Amino acid sequence: MKIRLSVNVEIRMGQGPETGISLVGYMPDGTTYAELVRVFGKPRPFAFPSGKSKIEWVGKINGLEFSIYDYKSAVIPEKNMDWHIGGKTELTAKLLRAYFKCNSRRNENTGKVTCHTILT
């Protein structure tokens, strides 16, 4: 059985969690800093108490709090290609990856996004 599902996504950057979230997934393999900036804007500096993370993006996707961060990376953020997703549910990571994949293909001239993706 196949199900066709259409989801409207609302994302609000800068309105993210300060505490209470943990690792729920990862951004797609090979995701670059430049791609994250293009889709989510500039990150905020993040001083993880133990120094395990340098920067992060925070926000809400359909009301679910998330963060994208560079946990224990040995390279500078601009060269990193290993990004963690923090949240409270795995659905948060699935929605975030789908949103990222769709917006990575946004038409620069029109700003329109036409996307069909599978939640992974």
Sequence and secondary structure as in RCSB ss.txt:
>XXXX:A:sequence
MKIRLSVNVEIRMGQGPETGISLVGYMPDGTTYAELVRVFGKPRPFAFPSGKSKIEWVGKINGLEFSIYDYKSAV
IPEKNMDWHIGGKTELTAKLLRAYFKCNSRRNENTGKVTCHTILT
>XXXX:A:secstr
          EEET   SSS EEEEE  TT  HHHHHHHH   EE   TTS  SEEEEEEETTEEEEEE TT SS
 GGG    EEEESSHHHHHHHHHHHHHHHT  TTT          
